[in-house]
Amino acid sequence: MTVKAQLIAEIEEIDNPIALVQIFEIMQLIKQNITKNNTLLSKFAGCLSDEDAQDMRSIVNNEFNAIEGEW
């Protein structure tokens, strides 16, 4: 069962209207936060050239994909 199906099944079992309203309000807050995060990230879309982006990928791969010394 997917998480979505599981959530739907759980919600369908709730008889308390106050609990349903609370769940609805929480969902609205979550959706608002997702929209805000997407808006913040979209400000940076396209701000790097392909060459700069590739340079950043290379640096991250070179510096952070290997563990040096003992752990």
PDB file with SEQRES, HELIX, SHEET and CRYST1 records, atoms N, CA, C and O in Angstrom:
SEQRES   1 A   71  MET THR VAL LYS ALA GLN LEU ILE ALA GLU ILE GLU GLU          
SEQRES   2 A   71  ILE ASP ASN PRO ILE ALA LEU VAL GLN ILE PHE GLU ILE          
SEQRES   3 A   71  MET GLN LEU ILE LYS GLN ASN ILE THR LYS ASN ASN THR          
SEQRES   4 A   71  LEU LEU SER LYS PHE ALA GLY CYS LEU SER ASP GLU ASP          
SEQRES   5 A   71  ALA GLN ASP MET ARG SER ILE VAL ASN ASN GLU PHE ASN          
SEQRES   6 A   71  ALA ILE GLU GLY GLU TRP                                      
HELIX    1 AA1 VAL A    3  GLU A   12  1                                  10    
HELIX    2 AA2 PRO A   17  SER A   42  1                                  26    
HELIX    3 AA3 ASP A   50  PHE A   64  1                                  15    
CRYST1    1.000    1.000    1.000  90.00  90.00  90.00 P 1           1          
ATOM      1  N   MET A   1       0.852  -1.180   0.000  1.00  0.00           N  
ATOM      2  CA  MET A   1       0.000   0.000   0.000  1.00  0.00           C  
ATOM      3  C   MET A   1       0.895   1.240   0.000  1.00  0.00           C  
ATOM      4  O   MET A   1       1.852   1.324   0.770  1.00  0.00           O  
ATOM      5  N   THR A   2       0.580   2.183  -0.856  1.00  0.00           N  
ATOM      6  CA  THR A   2       1.370   3.414  -0.922  1.00  0.00           C  
ATOM      7  C   THR A   2       1.070   4.288   0.289  1.00  0.00           C  
ATOM      8  O   THR A   2       0.066   4.094   0.974  1.00  0.00           O  
ATOM      9  N   VAL A   3       1.932   5.234   0.540  1.00  0.00           N  
ATOM     10  CA  VAL A   3       1.719   6.164   1.642  1.00  0.00           C  
ATOM     11  C   VAL A   3       0.429   6.946   1.419  1.00  0.00           C  
ATOM     12  O   VAL A   3      -0.341   7.173   2.353  1.00  0.00           O  
ATOM     13  N   LYS A   4       0.203   7.354   0.177  1.00  0.00           N  
ATOM     14  CA  LYS A   4      -1.010   8.106  -0.145  1.00  0.00           C  
ATOM     15  C   LYS A   4      -2.256   7.276   0.162  1.00  0.00           C  
ATOM     16  O   LYS A   4      -3.200   7.770   0.780  1.00  0.00           O  
ATOM     17  N   ALA A   5      -2.257   6.032  -0.263  1.00  0.00           N  
ATOM     18  CA  ALA A   5      -3.404   5.153  -0.007  1.00  0.00           C  
ATOM     19  C   ALA A   5      -3.578   4.909   1.484  1.00  0.00           C  
ATOM     20  O   ALA A   5      -4.702   4.829   1.981  1.00  0.00           O  
ATOM     21  N   GLN A   6      -2.477   4.793   2.187  1.00  0.00           N  
ATOM     22  CA  GLN A   6      -2.533   4.580   3.627  1.00  0.00           C  
ATOM     23  C   GLN A   6      -3.117   5.806   4.331  1.00  0.00           C  
ATOM     24  O   GLN A   6      -3.941   5.671   5.236  1.00  0.00           O  
ATOM     25  N   LEU A   7      -2.694   6.990   3.917  1.00  0.00           N  
ATOM     26  CA  LEU A   7      -3.252   8.218   4.492  1.00  0.00           C  
ATOM     27  C   LEU A   7      -4.750   8.317   4.241  1.00  0.00           C  
ATOM     28  O   LEU A   7      -5.518   8.652   5.142  1.00  0.00           O  
ATOM     29  N   ILE A   8      -5.156   8.026   3.025  1.00  0.00           N  
ATOM     30  CA  ILE A   8      -6.578   8.083   2.680  1.00  0.00           C  
ATOM     31  C   ILE A   8      -7.362   7.097   3.532  1.00  0.00           C  
ATOM     32  O   ILE A   8      -8.430   7.433   4.045  1.00  0.00           O  
ATOM     33  N   ALA A   9      -6.841   5.883   3.689  1.00  0.00           N  
ATOM     34  CA  ALA A   9      -7.521   4.874   4.502  1.00  0.00           C  
ATOM     35  C   ALA A   9      -7.641   5.330   5.951  1.00  0.00           C  
ATOM     36  O   ALA A   9      -8.688   5.153   6.574  1.00  0.00           O  
ATOM     37  N   GLU A  10      -6.582   5.911   6.486  1.00  0.00           N  
ATOM     38  CA  GLU A  10      -6.609   6.401   7.866  1.00  0.00           C  
ATOM     39  C   GLU A  10      -7.638   7.515   8.029  1.00  0.00           C  
ATOM     40  O   GLU A  10      -8.403   7.525   8.994  1.00  0.00           O  
ATOM     41  N   ILE A  11      -7.655   8.448   7.089  1.00  0.00           N  
ATOM     42  CA  ILE A  11      -8.588   9.575   7.165  1.00  0.00           C  
ATOM     43  C   ILE A  11     -10.025   9.095   7.046  1.00  0.00           C  
ATOM     44  O   ILE A  11     -10.907   9.608   7.735  1.00  0.00           O  
ATOM     45  N   GLU A  12     -10.271   8.125   6.188  1.00  0.00           N  
ATOM     46  CA  GLU A  12     -11.632   7.609   6.016  1.00  0.00           C  
ATOM     47  C   GLU A  12     -12.170   6.953   7.279  1.00  0.00           C  
ATOM     48  O   GLU A  12     -13.386   6.858   7.451  1.00  0.00           O  
ATOM     49  N   GLU A  13     -11.294   6.501   8.164  1.00  0.00           N  
ATOM     50  CA  GLU A  13     -11.718   5.866   9.407  1.00  0.00           C  
ATOM     51  C   GLU A  13     -12.039   6.871  10.507  1.00  0.00           C  
ATOM     52  O   GLU A  13     -12.609   6.496  11.531  1.00  0.00           O  
ATOM     53  N   ILE A  14     -11.691   8.125  10.317  1.00  0.00           N  
ATOM     54  CA  ILE A  14     -11.903   9.141  11.357  1.00  0.00           C  
ATOM     55  C   ILE A  14     -13.351   9.613  11.318  1.00  0.00           C  
ATOM     56  O   ILE A  14     -13.848  10.058  10.283  1.00  0.00           O  
ATOM     57  N   ASP A  15     -14.023   9.508  12.476  1.00  0.00           N  
ATOM     58  CA  ASP A  15     -15.415   9.952  12.588  1.00  0.00           C  
ATOM     59  C   ASP A  15     -15.530  11.325  13.242  1.00  0.00           C  
ATOM     60  O   ASP A  15     -16.574  11.971  13.146  1.00  0.00           O  
ATOM     61  N   ASN A  16     -14.487  11.767  13.891  1.00  0.00           N  
ATOM     62  CA  ASN A  16     -14.514  13.023  14.635  1.00  0.00           C  
ATOM     63  C   ASN A  16     -14.342  14.201  13.671  1.00  0.00           C  
ATOM     64  O   ASN A  16     -13.280  14.358  13.069  1.00  0.00           O  
ATOM     65  N   PRO A  17     -15.394  15.039  13.522  1.00  0.00           N  
ATOM     66  CA  PRO A  17     -15.298  16.163  12.580  1.00  0.00           C  
ATOM     67  C   PRO A  17     -14.231  17.181  12.982  1.00  0.00           C  
ATOM     68  O   PRO A  17     -13.632  17.821  12.118  1.00  0.00           O  
ATOM     69  N   ILE A  18     -13.994  17.333  14.265  1.00  0.00           N  
ATOM     70  CA  ILE A  18     -12.967  18.283  14.715  1.00  0.00           C  
ATOM     71  C   ILE A  18     -11.584  17.789  14.286  1.00  0.00           C  
ATOM     72  O   ILE A  18     -10.752  18.574  13.830  1.00  0.00           O  
ATOM     73  N   ALA A  19     -11.349  16.507  14.434  1.00  0.00           N  
ATOM     74  CA  ALA A  19     -10.069  15.936  14.002  1.00  0.00           C  
ATOM     75  C   ALA A  19      -9.893  16.091  12.499  1.00  0.00           C  
ATOM     76  O   ALA A  19      -8.790  16.371  12.031  1.00  0.00           O  
ATOM     77  N   LEU A  20     -10.965  15.913  11.738  1.00  0.00           N  
ATOM     78  CA  LEU A  20     -10.886  16.075  10.282  1.00  0.00           C  
ATOM     79  C   LEU A  20     -10.551  17.513   9.905  1.00  0.00           C  
ATOM     80  O   LEU A  20      -9.766  17.749   8.986  1.00  0.00           O  
ATOM     81  N   VAL A  21     -11.141  18.472  10.609  1.00  0.00           N  
ATOM     82  CA  VAL A  21     -10.836  19.884  10.349  1.00  0.00           C  
ATOM     83  C   VAL A  21      -9.372  20.163  10.674  1.00  0.00           C  
ATOM     84  O   VAL A  21      -8.695  20.876   9.934  1.00  0.00           O  
ATOM     85  N   GLN A  22      -8.886  19.605  11.773  1.00  0.00           N  
ATOM     86  CA  GLN A  22      -7.486  19.810  12.143  1.00  0.00           C  
ATOM     87  C   GLN A  22      -6.543  19.224  11.085  1.00  0.00           C  
ATOM     88  O   GLN A  22      -5.543  19.844  10.725  1.00  0.00           O  
ATOM     89  N   ILE A  23      -6.866  18.049  10.603  1.00  0.00           N  
ATOM     90  CA  ILE A  23      -6.054  17.435   9.543  1.00  0.00           C  
ATOM     91  C   ILE A  23      -6.078  18.298   8.289  1.00  0.00           C  
ATOM     92  O   ILE A  23      -5.046  18.499   7.648  1.00  0.00           O  
ATOM     93  N   PHE A  24      -7.247  18.803   7.943  1.00  0.00           N  
ATOM     94  CA  PHE A  24      -7.378  19.674   6.774  1.00  0.00           C  
ATOM     95  C   PHE A  24      -6.513  20.922   6.934  1.00  0.00           C  
ATOM     96  O   PHE A  24      -5.820  21.323   5.999  1.00  0.00           O  
ATOM     97  N   GLU A  25      -6.554  21.535   8.116  1.00  0.00           N  
ATOM     98  CA  GLU A  25      -5.768  22.750   8.358  1.00  0.00           C  
ATOM     99  C   GLU A  25      -4.270  22.464   8.278  1.00  0.00           C  
ATOM    100  O   GLU A  25      -3.508  23.275   7.751  1.00  0.00           O  
ATOM    101  N   ILE A  26      -3.856  21.328   8.794  1.00  0.00           N  
ATOM    102  CA  ILE A  26      -2.442  20.951   8.706  1.00  0.00           C  
ATOM    103  C   ILE A  26      -2.031  20.774   7.250  1.00  0.00           C  
ATOM    104  O   ILE A  26      -0.951  21.209   6.848  1.00  0.00           O  
ATOM    105  N   MET A  27      -2.890  20.138   6.463  1.00  0.00           N  
ATOM    106  CA  MET A  27      -2.585  19.955   5.040  1.00  0.00           C  
ATOM    107  C   MET A  27      -2.452  21.292   4.321  1.00  0.00           C  
ATOM    108  O   MET A  27      -1.592  21.449   3.454  1.00  0.00           O  
ATOM    109  N   GLN A  28      -3.294  22.251   4.674  1.00  0.00           N  
ATOM    110  CA  GLN A  28      -3.204  23.567   4.049  1.00  0.00           C  
ATOM    111  C   GLN A  28      -1.875  24.234   4.384  1.00  0.00           C  
ATOM    112  O   GLN A  28      -1.261  24.858   3.518  1.00  0.00           O  
ATOM    113  N   LEU A  29      -1.423  24.107   5.641  1.00  0.00           N  
ATOM    114  CA  LEU A  29      -0.132  24.675   6.032  1.00  0.00           C  
ATOM    115  C   LEU A  29       1.015  24.012   5.271  1.00  0.00           C  
ATOM    116  O   LEU A  29       1.946  24.683   4.826  1.00  0.00           O  
ATOM    117  N   ILE A  30       0.939  22.706   5.130  1.00  0.00           N  
ATOM    118  CA  ILE A  30       1.984  21.982   4.397  1.00  0.00           C  
ATOM    119  C   ILE A  30       2.032  22.446   2.951  1.00  0.00           C  
ATOM    120  O   ILE A  30       3.113  22.675   2.408  1.00  0.00           O  
ATOM    121  N   LYS A  31       0.873  22.587   2.325  1.00  0.00           N  
ATOM    122  CA  LYS A  31       0.836  23.026   0.927  1.00  0.00           C  
ATOM    123  C   LYS A  31       1.392  24.437   0.775  1.00  0.00           C  
ATOM    124  O   LYS A  31       2.075  24.726  -0.208  1.00  0.00           O  
ATOM    125  N   GLN A  32       1.111  25.322   1.734  1.00  0.00           N  
ATOM    126  CA  GLN A  32       1.644  26.685   1.673  1.00  0.00           C  
ATOM    127  C   GLN A  32       3.162  26.667   1.755  1.00  0.00           C  
ATOM    128  O   GLN A  32       3.835  27.386   1.016  1.00  0.00           O  
ATOM    129  N   ASN A  33       3.705  25.848   2.649  1.00  0.00           N  
ATOM    130  CA  ASN A  33       5.161  25.775   2.798  1.00  0.00           C  
ATOM    131  C   ASN A  33       5.818  25.224   1.545  1.00  0.00           C  
ATOM    132  O   ASN A  33       6.892  25.687   1.160  1.00  0.00           O  
ATOM    133  N   ILE A  34       5.203  24.254   0.908  1.00  0.00           N  
ATOM    134  CA  ILE A  34       5.755  23.705  -0.331  1.00  0.00           C  
ATOM    135  C   ILE A  34       5.798  24.787  -1.399  1.00  0.00           C  
ATOM    136  O   ILE A  34       6.790  24.909  -2.117  1.00  0.00           O  
ATOM    137  N   THR A  35       4.733  25.573  -1.512  1.00  0.00           N  
ATOM    138  CA  THR A  35       4.676  26.651  -2.494  1.00  0.00           C  
ATOM    139  C   THR A  35       5.749  27.692  -2.211  1.00  0.00           C  
ATOM    140  O   THR A  35       6.415  28.160  -3.135  1.00  0.00           O  
ATOM    141  N   LYS A  36       5.926  28.065  -0.932  1.00  0.00           N  
ATOM    142  CA  LYS A  36       6.942  29.052  -0.577  1.00  0.00           C  
ATOM    143  C   LYS A  36       8.334  28.542  -0.925  1.00  0.00           C  
ATOM    144  O   LYS A  36       9.151  29.286  -1.468  1.00  0.00           O  
ATOM    145  N   ASN A  37       8.606  27.280  -0.616  1.00  0.00           N  
ATOM    146  CA  ASN A  37       9.926  26.715  -0.917  1.00  0.00           C  
ATOM    147  C   ASN A  37      10.185  26.696  -2.416  1.00  0.00           C  
ATOM    148  O   ASN A  37      11.292  27.006  -2.856  1.00  0.00           O  
ATOM    149  N   ASN A  38       9.182  26.338  -3.201  1.00  0.00           N  
ATOM    150  CA  ASN A  38       9.351  26.324  -4.654  1.00  0.00           C  
ATOM    151  C   ASN A  38       9.606  27.726  -5.179  1.00  0.00           C  
ATOM    152  O   ASN A  38      10.411  27.909  -6.093  1.00  0.00           O  
ATOM    153  N   THR A  39       8.925  28.722  -4.610  1.00  0.00           N  
ATOM    154  CA  THR A  39       9.118  30.107  -5.026  1.00  0.00           C  
ATOM    155  C   THR A  39      10.539  30.560  -4.707  1.00  0.00           C  
ATOM    156  O   THR A  39      11.185  31.214  -5.525  1.00  0.00           O  
ATOM    157  N   LEU A  40      11.023  30.212  -3.520  1.00  0.00           N  
ATOM    158  CA  LEU A  40      12.383  30.592  -3.146  1.00  0.00           C  
ATOM    159  C   LEU A  40      13.406  29.953  -4.076  1.00  0.00           C  
ATOM    160  O   LEU A  40      14.346  30.617  -4.514  1.00  0.00           O  
ATOM    161  N   LEU A  41      13.234  28.685  -4.375  1.00  0.00           N  
ATOM    162  CA  LEU A  41      14.182  27.999  -5.249  1.00  0.00           C  
ATOM    163  C   LEU A  41      14.119  28.501  -6.681  1.00  0.00           C  
ATOM    164  O   LEU A  41      15.145  28.577  -7.358  1.00  0.00           O  
ATOM    165  N   SER A  42      12.936  28.840  -7.145  1.00  0.00           N  
ATOM    166  CA  SER A  42      12.795  29.257  -8.542  1.00  0.00           C  
ATOM    167  C   SER A  42      13.505  30.578  -8.822  1.00  0.00           C  
ATOM    168  O   SER A  42      13.782  30.890  -9.980  1.00  0.00           O  
ATOM    169  N   LYS A  43      13.804  31.358  -7.789  1.00  0.00           N  
ATOM    170  CA  LYS A  43      14.557  32.596  -7.987  1.00  0.00           C  
ATOM    171  C   LYS A  43      15.947  32.316  -8.554  1.00  0.00           C  
ATOM    172  O   LYS A  43      16.531  33.154  -9.240  1.00  0.00           O  
ATOM    173  N   PHE A  44      16.465  31.127  -8.258  1.00  0.00           N  
ATOM    174  CA  PHE A  44      17.821  30.791  -8.670  1.00  0.00           C  
ATOM    175  C   PHE A  44      17.871  29.986  -9.960  1.00  0.00           C  
ATOM    176  O   PHE A  44      18.957  29.690 -10.459  1.00  0.00           O  
ATOM    177  N   ALA A  45      16.742  29.636 -10.496  1.00  0.00           N  
ATOM    178  CA  ALA A  45      16.710  28.832 -11.724  1.00  0.00           C  
ATOM    179  C   ALA A  45      17.336  29.616 -12.871  1.00  0.00           C  
ATOM    180  O   ALA A  45      16.959  30.757 -13.135  1.00  0.00           O  
ATOM    181  N   GLY A  46      18.283  28.999 -13.540  1.00  0.00           N  
ATOM    182  CA  GLY A  46      18.908  29.617 -14.697  1.00  0.00           C  
ATOM    183  C   GLY A  46      19.972  30.644 -14.384  1.00  0.00           C  
ATOM    184  O   GLY A  46      20.445  31.329 -15.292  1.00  0.00           O  
ATOM    185  N   CYS A  47      20.368  30.776 -13.117  1.00  0.00           N  
ATOM    186  CA  CYS A  47      21.352  31.809 -12.781  1.00  0.00           C  
ATOM    187  C   CYS A  47      22.788  31.366 -13.060  1.00  0.00           C  
ATOM    188  O   CYS A  47      23.698  32.195 -13.071  1.00  0.00           O  
ATOM    189  N   LEU A  48      23.000  30.068 -13.285  1.00  0.00           N  
ATOM    190  CA  LEU A  48      24.334  29.572 -13.618  1.00  0.00           C  
ATOM    191  C   LEU A  48      24.387  29.151 -15.077  1.00  0.00           C  
ATOM    192  O   LEU A  48      23.430  28.608 -15.630  1.00  0.00           O  
ATOM    193  N   SER A  49      25.518  29.414 -15.668  1.00  0.00           N  
ATOM    194  CA  SER A  49      25.712  28.893 -17.027  1.00  0.00           C  
ATOM    195  C   SER A  49      25.969  27.390 -16.921  1.00  0.00           C  
ATOM    196  O   SER A  49      26.281  26.886 -15.842  1.00  0.00           O  
ATOM    197  N   ASP A  50      25.840  26.685 -18.027  1.00  0.00           N  
ATOM    198  CA  ASP A  50      26.110  25.244 -18.029  1.00  0.00           C  
ATOM    199  C   ASP A  50      27.545  24.958 -17.598  1.00  0.00           C  
ATOM    200  O   ASP A  50      27.813  23.994 -16.881  1.00  0.00           O  
ATOM    201  N   GLU A  51      28.453  25.804 -18.043  1.00  0.00           N  
ATOM    202  CA  GLU A  51      29.866  25.616 -17.697  1.00  0.00           C  
ATOM    203  C   GLU A  51      30.088  25.785 -16.193  1.00  0.00           C  
ATOM    204  O   GLU A  51      30.783  24.981 -15.571  1.00  0.00           O  
ATOM    205  N   ASP A  52      29.495  26.836 -15.610  1.00  0.00           N  
ATOM    206  CA  ASP A  52      29.630  27.054 -14.170  1.00  0.00           C  
ATOM    207  C   ASP A  52      29.001  25.914 -13.370  1.00  0.00           C  
ATOM    208  O   ASP A  52      29.554  25.479 -12.359  1.00  0.00           O  
ATOM    209  N   ALA A  53      27.856  25.437 -13.822  1.00  0.00           N  
ATOM    210  CA  ALA A  53      27.190  24.330 -13.138  1.00  0.00           C  
ATOM    211  C   ALA A  53      28.052  23.072 -13.188  1.00  0.00           C  
ATOM    212  O   ALA A  53      28.158  22.351 -12.196  1.00  0.00           O  
ATOM    213  N   GLN A  54      28.660  22.810 -14.323  1.00  0.00           N  
ATOM    214  CA  GLN A  54      29.533  21.639 -14.443  1.00  0.00           C  
ATOM    215  C   GLN A  54      30.761  21.787 -13.555  1.00  0.00           C  
ATOM    216  O   GLN A  54      31.205  20.811 -12.950  1.00  0.00           O  
ATOM    217  N   ASP A  55      31.314  22.993 -13.468  1.00  0.00           N  
ATOM    218  CA  ASP A  55      32.445  23.238 -12.570  1.00  0.00           C  
ATOM    219  C   ASP A  55      32.057  22.949 -11.122  1.00  0.00           C  
ATOM    220  O   ASP A  55      32.820  22.333 -10.379  1.00  0.00           O  
ATOM    221  N   MET A  56      30.873  23.396 -10.729  1.00  0.00           N  
ATOM    222  CA  MET A  56      30.403  23.143  -9.363  1.00  0.00           C  
ATOM    223  C   MET A  56      30.231  21.648  -9.113  1.00  0.00           C  
ATOM    224  O   MET A  56      30.614  21.146  -8.056  1.00  0.00           O  
ATOM    225  N   ARG A  57      29.662  20.941 -10.072  1.00  0.00           N  
ATOM    226  CA  ARG A  57      29.502  19.483  -9.928  1.00  0.00           C  
ATOM    227  C   ARG A  57      30.858  18.809  -9.742  1.00  0.00           C  
ATOM    228  O   ARG A  57      31.020  17.940  -8.885  1.00  0.00           O  
ATOM    229  N   SER A  58      31.808  19.213 -10.539  1.00  0.00           N  
ATOM    230  CA  SER A  58      33.148  18.620 -10.458  1.00  0.00           C  
ATOM    231  C   SER A  58      33.780  18.877  -9.097  1.00  0.00           C  
ATOM    232  O   SER A  58      34.364  17.973  -8.500  1.00  0.00           O  
ATOM    233  N   ILE A  59      33.665  20.093  -8.611  1.00  0.00           N  
ATOM    234  CA  ILE A  59      34.237  20.435  -7.306  1.00  0.00           C  
ATOM    235  C   ILE A  59      33.592  19.606  -6.206  1.00  0.00           C  
ATOM    236  O   ILE A  59      34.290  19.046  -5.361  1.00  0.00           O  
ATOM    237  N   VAL A  60      32.273  19.524  -6.209  1.00  0.00           N  
ATOM    238  CA  VAL A  60      31.564  18.746  -5.189  1.00  0.00           C  
ATOM    239  C   VAL A  60      31.980  17.284  -5.263  1.00  0.00           C  
ATOM    240  O   VAL A  60      32.257  16.665  -4.236  1.00  0.00           O  
ATOM    241  N   ASN A  61      32.026  16.730  -6.462  1.00  0.00           N  
ATOM    242  CA  ASN A  61      32.431  15.328  -6.609  1.00  0.00           C  
ATOM    243  C   ASN A  61      33.862  15.095  -6.138  1.00  0.00           C  
ATOM    244  O   ASN A  61      34.142  14.104  -5.463  1.00  0.00           O  
ATOM    245  N   ASN A  62      34.758  15.995  -6.487  1.00  0.00           N  
ATOM    246  CA  ASN A  62      36.164  15.829  -6.112  1.00  0.00           C  
ATOM    247  C   ASN A  62      36.387  15.997  -4.615  1.00  0.00           C  
ATOM    248  O   ASN A  62      37.196  15.282  -4.023  1.00  0.00           O  
ATOM    249  N   GLU A  63      35.682  16.928  -4.007  1.00  0.00           N  
ATOM    250  CA  GLU A  63      35.928  17.254  -2.607  1.00  0.00           C  
ATOM    251  C   GLU A  63      35.122  16.413  -1.617  1.00  0.00           C  
ATOM    252  O   GLU A  63      35.562  16.198  -0.488  1.00  0.00           O  
ATOM    253  N   PHE A  64      33.952  15.937  -2.029  1.00  0.00           N  
ATOM    254  CA  PHE A  64      33.055  15.327  -1.052  1.00  0.00           C  
ATOM    255  C   PHE A  64      32.682  13.875  -1.332  1.00  0.00           C  
ATOM    256  O   PHE A  64      31.915  13.297  -0.562  1.00  0.00           O  
ATOM    257  N   ASN A  65      33.179  13.275  -2.373  1.00  0.00           N  
ATOM    258  CA  ASN A  65      32.818  11.889  -2.671  1.00  0.00           C  
ATOM    259  C   ASN A  65      33.851  10.878  -2.197  1.00  0.00           C  
ATOM    260  O   ASN A  65      33.737   9.691  -2.503  1.00  0.00           O  
ATOM    261  N   ALA A  66      34.840  11.322  -1.468  1.00  0.00           N  
ATOM    262  CA  ALA A  66      35.850  10.404  -0.949  1.00  0.00           C  
ATOM    263  C   ALA A  66      36.118  10.741   0.514  1.00  0.00           C  
ATOM    264  O   ALA A  66      36.100  11.906   0.912  1.00  0.00           O  
ATOM    265  N   ILE A  67      36.364   9.709   1.297  1.00  0.00           N  
ATOM    266  CA  ILE A  67      36.683   9.900   2.711  1.00  0.00           C  
ATOM    267  C   ILE A  67      38.188   9.775   2.867  1.00  0.00           C  
ATOM    268  O   ILE A  67      38.793   8.792   2.439  1.00  0.00           O  
ATOM    269  N   GLU A  68      38.781  10.788   3.486  1.00  0.00           N  
ATOM    270  CA  GLU A  68      40.219  10.781   3.707  1.00  0.00           C  
ATOM    271  C   GLU A  68      40.503  10.397   5.151  1.00  0.00           C  
ATOM    272  O   GLU A  68      39.758  10.773   6.056  1.00  0.00           O  
ATOM    273  N   GLY A  69      41.556   9.665   5.363  1.00  0.00           N  
ATOM    274  CA  GLY A  69      41.939   9.295   6.721  1.00  0.00           C  
ATOM    275  C   GLY A  69      41.036   8.213   7.298  1.00  0.00           C  
ATOM    276  O   GLY A  69      40.214   7.621   6.598  1.00  0.00           O  
ATOM    277  N   GLU A  70      41.214   7.973   8.603  1.00  0.00           N  
ATOM    278  CA  GLU A  70      40.429   6.940   9.274  1.00  0.00           C  
ATOM    279  C   GLU A  70      39.141   7.518   9.832  1.00  0.00           C  
ATOM    280  O   GLU A  70      39.067   8.682  10.225  1.00  0.00           O  
ATOM    281  N   TRP A  71      38.128   6.661   9.854  1.00  0.00           N  
ATOM    282  CA  TRP A  71      36.846   7.060  10.446  1.00  0.00           C  
ATOM    283  C   TRP A  71      36.471   6.092  11.499  1.00  0.00           C  
ATOM    284  O   TRP A  71      35.424   6.239  12.129  1.00  0.00           O  
TER     285      TRP A  71                                                      
END                                                                             
